[in-house]
């Protein structure tokens, strides 16, 4: 499910806009929208939760886990919460990159005085305490459309009509951000593969060091296990070869198969390309 992050001060109209978008998607887009409301995950009164940093952190972790569990490439997940911390919005962006699904941010840009007024109109048990509302507003980190984790950004004033069609286009007609190494699960390598990787690279390093004692720069060096010959433009020191070996091992763990017959050939190619 593509992800919609609601964002704004407490009592800024986020829930109203979230329900509006949810209804529009069901009526016009034929899409099921799953609405995740932060207060549903609170075991205590929201004022109690937001006055305790540990409880607030636990709430954010719970919501993030729920997003990870629900998100896929179909329909929409709407996270109805203040989402006021820039770093937390970035964490959720990494979740959608891993899931390879688009997202957007809807910022309910309501003046603080209006938020206070709307908060006062709520039933007593649903209100934020005045000092808690002011504290959350002071800590609010406004989304910035120049940041990739806040883009596309839809800023909505209280009197504005919610651009539902444009939001829908952003969610379903736009390519998701490409995953990168930090958001991909690393392949699991067998213990034999790791043993072979360590063994053949160390043996190759020793052979290269021995061969360089009797050859000059540019002379071909034969490495058992591959028909390729290594031709170095300059003599490599033991420290340089150890550094290249460490780099290759890190690369091989992520990108190479468990076929040990290819390790020597790949290591020779890696050294050659790294020293050109």
DRENDO-1510 file (C-alpha; in Angstrom, 1 decimal, always signed):
<recs>
REC; n; res; u; v; w
REC; 1; UNK; +0.0; +0.0; +0.0 .
REC; 2; UNK; +1.3; +3.5; -0.8 .
REC; 3; UNK; +1.8; +5.5; +2.4 .
REC; 4; UNK; +0.2; +8.9; +3.3 .
REC; 5; UNK; +1.8; +10.7; +6.2 .
REC; 6; UNK; -0.4; +13.3; +7.9 .
REC; 7; UNK; +1.6; +16.0; +9.5 .
REC; 8; UNK; +0.8; +19.1; +11.6 .
REC; 9; UNK; +0.3; +20.6; +15.0 .
REC; 10; UNK; -2.1; +18.8; +17.4 .
REC; 11; UNK; -5.7; +19.7; +16.7 .
REC; 12; UNK; -4.8; +21.1; +13.3 .
REC; 13; UNK; -7.4; +19.0; +11.4 .
REC; 14; UNK; -5.3; +16.0; +10.4 .
REC; 15; UNK; -7.9; +13.4; +11.3 .
REC; 16; UNK; -10.6; +15.3; +9.4 .
REC; 17; UNK; -8.4; +15.4; +6.3 .
REC; 18; UNK; -7.4; +11.8; +6.6 .
REC; 19; UNK; -11.0; +10.7; +6.8 .
REC; 20; UNK; -11.8; +12.9; +3.8 .
REC; 21; UNK; -9.0; +11.4; +1.7 .
REC; 22; UNK; -10.0; +7.9; +2.8 .
REC; 23; UNK; -13.7; +8.4; +1.7 .
REC; 24; UNK; -12.6; +10.0; -1.6 .
REC; 25; UNK; -10.3; +7.0; -2.4 .
REC; 26; UNK; -13.1; +4.6; -1.8 .
REC; 27; UNK; -15.7; +6.5; -3.8 .
REC; 28; UNK; -13.6; +7.7; -6.7 .
REC; 29; UNK; -10.6; +5.5; -6.9 .
REC; 30; UNK; -12.1; +2.2; -5.9 .
REC; 31; UNK; -9.2; +1.8; -3.4 .
REC; 32; UNK; -9.4; +0.5; +0.1 .
REC; 33; UNK; -7.6; +2.8; +2.5 .
REC; 34; UNK; -6.4; +1.7; +5.9 .
REC; 35; UNK; -6.5; +4.5; +8.4 .
REC; 36; UNK; -3.9; +4.2; +11.3 .
REC; 37; UNK; -4.7; +6.7; +14.0 .
REC; 38; UNK; -2.1; +7.2; +16.7 .
REC; 39; UNK; -4.6; +7.3; +19.6 .
REC; 40; UNK; -5.6; +3.7; +18.8 .
REC; 41; UNK; -2.1; +2.6; +19.8 .
REC; 42; UNK; -2.0; +4.5; +23.1 .
REC; 43; UNK; -2.5; +2.5; +26.3 .
REC; 44; UNK; -3.0; +5.7; +28.3 .
REC; 45; UNK; -4.3; +9.2; +27.9 .
REC; 46; UNK; -2.5; +11.1; +25.2 .
REC; 47; UNK; -1.4; +13.8; +27.5 .
REC; 48; UNK; +0.2; +11.2; +29.7 .
REC; 49; UNK; +1.9; +9.6; +26.7 .
REC; 50; UNK; +3.3; +12.8; +25.3 .
REC; 51; UNK; +4.7; +14.1; +28.6 .
REC; 52; UNK; +6.9; +11.0; +28.9 .
REC; 53; UNK; +9.7; +10.7; +26.3 .
REC; 54; UNK; +10.0; +7.0; +26.7 .
REC; 55; UNK; +6.3; +6.4; +26.2 .
REC; 56; UNK; +6.2; +8.7; +23.2 .
REC; 57; UNK; +9.2; +6.9; +21.7 .
REC; 58; UNK; +7.4; +3.6; +22.2 .
REC; 59; UNK; +4.3; +4.9; +20.5 .
REC; 60; UNK; +6.3; +6.0; +17.4 .
REC; 61; UNK; +8.0; +2.5; +17.3 .
REC; 62; UNK; +4.6; +0.8; +17.5 .
REC; 63; UNK; +3.2; +2.9; +14.7 .
REC; 64; UNK; +6.2; +2.3; +12.5 .
REC; 65; UNK; +5.9; -1.5; +13.1 .
REC; 66; UNK; +2.3; -1.3; +12.1 .
REC; 67; UNK; +3.1; +0.6; +8.9 .
REC; 68; UNK; +5.8; -2.0; +8.1 .
REC; 69; UNK; +3.3; -4.8; +8.7 .
REC; 70; UNK; +0.5; -3.3; +6.6 .
REC; 71; UNK; +2.3; -1.7; +3.7 .
REC; 72; UNK; +2.4; -3.3; +0.3 .
REC; 73; UNK; +2.0; -2.3; -3.3 .
REC; 74; UNK; -1.8; -2.1; -3.3 .
REC; 75; UNK; -4.3; +0.4; -1.9 .
REC; 76; UNK; -3.3; +3.0; +0.7 .
REC; 77; UNK; -2.1; +3.3; +4.3 .
REC; 78; UNK; -2.9; +6.7; +5.9 .
REC; 79; UNK; -0.9; +7.4; +9.1 .
REC; 80; UNK; -2.9; +9.9; +11.1 .
REC; 81; UNK; -0.4; +11.4; +13.6 .
REC; 82; UNK; +1.5; +14.6; +14.1 .
REC; 83; UNK; +4.7; +13.0; +12.6 .
REC; 84; UNK; +6.4; +16.1; +13.8 .
REC; 85; UNK; +10.0; +14.7; +13.9 .
REC; 86; UNK; +12.0; +15.0; +10.7 .
REC; 87; UNK; +14.1; +11.9; +11.6 .
REC; 88; UNK; +11.0; +9.8; +12.1 .
REC; 89; UNK; +9.6; +10.8; +8.7 .
REC; 90; UNK; +12.9; +9.8; +7.3 .
REC; 91; UNK; +12.6; +6.4; +9.0 .
REC; 92; UNK; +9.2; +5.9; +7.4 .
REC; 93; UNK; +10.7; +6.9; +4.1 .
REC; 94; UNK; +13.2; +4.1; +4.4 .
REC; 95; UNK; +10.3; +1.7; +5.1 .
REC; 96; UNK; +8.6; +2.7; +1.8 .
REC; 97; UNK; +11.9; +2.4; -0.1 .
REC; 98; UNK; +12.4; -1.1; +1.2 .
REC; 99; UNK; +8.8; -1.9; +0.2 .
REC; 100; UNK; +9.2; -0.2; -3.1 .
REC; 101; UNK; +6.0; +1.8; -2.9 .
REC; 102; UNK; +5.3; +5.5; -3.3 .
REC; 103; UNK; +4.3; +7.9; -0.5 .
REC; 104; UNK; +3.4; +11.5; +0.1 .
REC; 105; UNK; +3.1; +14.0; +3.0 .
REC; 106; UNK; +0.0; +16.1; +3.8 .
REC; 107; UNK; +0.9; +19.0; +6.0 .
REC; 108; UNK; -2.2; +20.6; +7.7 .
REC; 109; UNK; -0.7; +24.1; +8.0 .
REC; 110; UNK; -3.1; +25.5; +10.6 .
REC; 111; UNK; -2.2; +28.5; +12.7 .
REC; 112; UNK; -1.4; +27.7; +16.4 .
REC; 113; UNK; -4.2; +29.9; +17.7 .
REC; 114; UNK; -6.7; +28.1; +15.6 .
REC; 115; UNK; -5.4; +24.8; +16.9 .
REC; 116; UNK; -5.9; +26.0; +20.4 .
REC; 117; UNK; -9.4; +27.0; +19.6 .
REC; 118; UNK; -10.3; +23.7; +18.0 .
REC; 119; UNK; -8.7; +21.8; +20.8 .
REC; 120; UNK; -10.8; +23.7; +23.3 .
REC; 121; UNK; -14.0; +22.7; +21.5 .
REC; 122; UNK; -13.3; +19.0; +21.9 .
REC; 123; UNK; -14.8; +17.0; +24.8 .
REC; 124; UNK; -12.8; +17.3; +27.9 .
REC; 125; UNK; -11.4; +13.8; +27.8 .
REC; 126; UNK; -10.2; +14.2; +24.2 .
REC; 127; UNK; -8.4; +17.6; +24.6 .
REC; 128; UNK; -4.7; +18.2; +24.8 .
REC; 129; UNK; -3.6; +20.1; +27.9 .
REC; 130; UNK; -2.6; +23.6; +26.9 .
REC; 131; UNK; +1.0; +23.3; +28.0 .
REC; 132; UNK; +1.3; +19.9; +26.2 .
REC; 133; UNK; -0.2; +21.3; +23.0 .
REC; 134; UNK; +2.3; +24.3; +23.1 .
REC; 135; UNK; +5.2; +21.9; +23.8 .
REC; 136; UNK; +4.4; +19.7; +20.8 .
REC; 137; UNK; +3.9; +22.8; +18.6 .
REC; 138; UNK; +7.3; +24.1; +19.7 .
REC; 139; UNK; +9.0; +20.8; +18.9 .
REC; 140; UNK; +7.3; +20.5; +15.5 .
REC; 141; UNK; +9.8; +20.2; +12.5 .
REC; 142; UNK; +7.9; +21.4; +9.5 .
REC; 143; UNK; +8.2; +19.3; +6.4 .
REC; 144; UNK; +10.3; +20.6; +3.5 .
REC; 145; UNK; +9.4; +19.6; -0.1 .
REC; 146; UNK; +13.2; +19.8; -1.0 .
REC; 147; UNK; +13.8; +16.8; +1.3 .
REC; 148; UNK; +13.2; +13.5; -0.5 .
REC; 149; UNK; +11.5; +12.0; +2.5 .
REC; 150; UNK; +9.0; +14.9; +2.6 .
REC; 151; UNK; +8.3; +14.8; -1.2 .
REC; 152; UNK; +5.7; +15.1; -2.7 .
REC; 153; UNK; +4.4; +17.5; -0.1 .
REC; 154; UNK; +0.8; +18.8; +0.0 .
REC; 155; UNK; +0.4; +21.8; +2.3 .
REC; 156; UNK; -3.2; +22.4; +3.1 .
REC; 157; UNK; -4.7; +25.5; +4.9 .
REC; 158; UNK; -8.0; +25.1; +6.9 .
REC; 159; UNK; -10.0; +26.8; +4.1 .
REC; 160; UNK; -8.4; +24.8; +1.3 .
REC; 161; UNK; -10.0; +22.0; -0.6 .
REC; 162; UNK; -8.0; +18.8; -0.2 .
REC; 163; UNK; -6.5; +18.0; -3.7 .
REC; 164; UNK; -7.5; +14.3; -3.6 .
REC; 165; UNK; -7.1; +13.6; -7.3 .
REC; 166; UNK; -3.5; +15.1; -7.3 .
REC; 167; UNK; -2.7; +13.1; -4.2 .
REC; 168; UNK; -4.1; +9.9; -5.8 .
REC; 169; UNK; -1.9; +10.6; -8.9 .
REC; 170; UNK; +1.2; +11.0; -6.7 .
REC; 171; UNK; +0.5; +7.7; -5.0 .
REC; 172; UNK; -0.4; +5.5; -8.0 .
REC; 173; UNK; +1.1; +7.2; -11.1 .
REC; 174; UNK; +4.6; +7.9; -9.7 .
REC; 175; UNK; +7.4; +5.4; -9.5 .
REC; 176; UNK; +8.5; +4.5; -6.0 .
REC; 177; UNK; +11.9; +5.6; -4.8 .
REC; 178; UNK; +14.6; +3.0; -5.7 .
REC; 179; UNK; +15.9; +0.9; -2.9 .
REC; 180; UNK; +19.5; +1.2; -1.9 .
REC; 181; UNK; +21.9; -0.9; +0.0 .
REC; 182; UNK; +20.8; +0.4; +3.4 .
REC; 183; UNK; +17.2; -0.6; +2.8 .
REC; 184; UNK; +17.8; -4.0; +1.2 .
REC; 185; UNK; +18.1; -7.2; +3.2 .
REC; 186; UNK; +21.6; -8.6; +2.9 .
REC; 187; UNK; +21.8; -12.1; +1.4 .
REC; 188; UNK; +22.6; -14.8; +3.8 .
REC; 189; UNK; +25.9; -16.5; +2.9 .
REC; 190; UNK; +26.7; -20.0; +3.9 .
REC; 191; UNK; +29.5; -20.7; +6.4 .
REC; 192; UNK; +31.4; -22.6; +3.7 .
REC; 193; UNK; +31.2; -19.6; +1.4 .
REC; 194; UNK; +32.7; -17.3; +4.0 .
REC; 195; UNK; +35.4; -19.8; +4.7 .
REC; 196; UNK; +36.3; -20.1; +1.0 .
REC; 197; UNK; +36.1; -16.3; +0.6 .
REC; 198; UNK; +38.6; -15.8; +3.4 .
REC; 199; UNK; +40.9; -18.6; +2.3 .
REC; 200; UNK; +41.2; -17.9; -1.5 .
REC; 201; UNK; +41.6; -14.1; -1.0 .
REC; 202; UNK; +44.4; -14.6; +1.6 .
REC; 203; UNK; +46.1; -17.2; -0.6 .
REC; 204; UNK; +45.9; -14.8; -3.6 .
REC; 205; UNK; +47.4; -12.0; -1.6 .
REC; 206; UNK; +50.3; -14.2; -0.5 .
REC; 207; UNK; +50.9; -15.3; -4.1 .
REC; 208; UNK; +50.9; -11.7; -5.4 .
REC; 209; UNK; +53.3; -10.6; -2.7 .
REC; 210; UNK; +55.7; -13.5; -3.5 .
REC; 211; UNK; +55.4; -12.9; -7.3 .
REC; 212; UNK; +56.2; -9.2; -7.0 .
REC; 213; UNK; +59.6; -10.1; -5.5 .
REC; 214; UNK; +60.7; -11.6; -8.8 .
REC; 215; UNK; +58.8; -9.5; -11.3 .
REC; 216; UNK; +58.5; -5.8; -12.2 .
REC; 217; UNK; +55.6; -3.5; -12.8 .
REC; 218; UNK; +53.5; -4.6; -15.8 .
REC; 219; UNK; +54.8; -8.2; -15.8 .
REC; 220; UNK; +51.9; -10.8; -15.8 .
REC; 221; UNK; +51.3; -12.6; -12.5 .
REC; 222; UNK; +49.6; -16.1; -12.7 .
REC; 223; UNK; +47.1; -16.9; -10.0 .
REC; 224; UNK; +46.0; -20.5; -9.5 .
REC; 225; UNK; +42.3; -20.9; -9.9 .
REC; 226; UNK; +41.9; -18.6; -12.9 .
REC; 227; UNK; +43.3; -18.3; -16.4 .
REC; 228; UNK; +43.5; -14.6; -16.1 .
REC; 229; UNK; +46.9; -13.0; -15.5 .
REC; 230; UNK; +47.2; -10.0; -13.2 .
REC; 231; UNK; +49.3; -7.1; -14.6 .
REC; 232; UNK; +50.0; -4.3; -12.1 .
REC; 233; UNK; +51.2; -0.9; -13.1 .
REC; 234; UNK; +53.0; -0.6; -9.8 .
REC; 235; UNK; +54.2; -2.8; -7.0 .
REC; 236; UNK; +51.4; -3.2; -4.3 .
REC; 237; UNK; +52.5; -3.1; -0.7 .
REC; 238; UNK; +51.2; -5.6; +1.8 .
REC; 239; UNK; +49.0; -2.9; +3.4 .
REC; 240; UNK; +47.5; -2.0; +0.0 .
REC; 241; UNK; +46.6; -5.6; -0.7 .
REC; 242; UNK; +45.1; -6.1; +2.7 .
REC; 243; UNK; +42.9; -3.0; +2.2 .
REC; 244; UNK; +41.8; -4.3; -1.3 .
REC; 245; UNK; +41.1; -7.7; +0.3 .
REC; 246; UNK; +38.9; -6.2; +3.0 .
REC; 247; UNK; +37.0; -4.2; +0.4 .
REC; 248; UNK; +36.5; -7.2; -1.8 .
REC; 249; UNK; +35.2; -9.4; +1.1 .
REC; 250; UNK; +32.6; -6.7; +1.9 .
REC; 251; UNK; +31.5; -6.6; -1.7 .
REC; 252; UNK; +31.5; -10.4; -2.2 .
REC; 253; UNK; +29.2; -10.9; +0.9 .
REC; 254; UNK; +26.5; -8.8; -0.7 .
REC; 255; UNK; +26.9; -9.5; -4.4 .
REC; 256; UNK; +28.6; -12.8; -5.2 .
REC; 257; UNK; +27.1; -16.3; -5.3 .
REC; 258; UNK; +28.3; -19.2; -3.2 .
REC; 259; UNK; +30.3; -20.6; -6.1 .
REC; 260; UNK; +33.9; -20.8; -4.8 .
REC; 261; UNK; +35.3; -21.3; -8.4 .
REC; 262; UNK; +34.4; -17.7; -9.3 .
REC; 263; UNK; +35.9; -16.1; -6.2 .
REC; 264; UNK; +39.6; -16.1; -7.4 .
REC; 265; UNK; +38.6; -14.7; -10.8 .
REC; 266; UNK; +36.4; -12.0; -9.3 .
REC; 267; UNK; +39.2; -11.1; -6.8 .
REC; 268; UNK; +41.7; -10.7; -9.6 .
REC; 269; UNK; +39.4; -8.5; -11.6 .
REC; 270; UNK; +38.7; -6.4; -8.5 .
REC; 271; UNK; +42.4; -5.8; -7.9 .
REC; 272; UNK; +43.0; -5.0; -11.5 .
REC; 273; UNK; +40.1; -2.5; -11.7 .
REC; 274; UNK; +41.0; -0.9; -8.4 .
REC; 275; UNK; +44.6; -0.3; -9.4 .
REC; 276; UNK; +44.1; +1.0; -12.9 .
</recs>
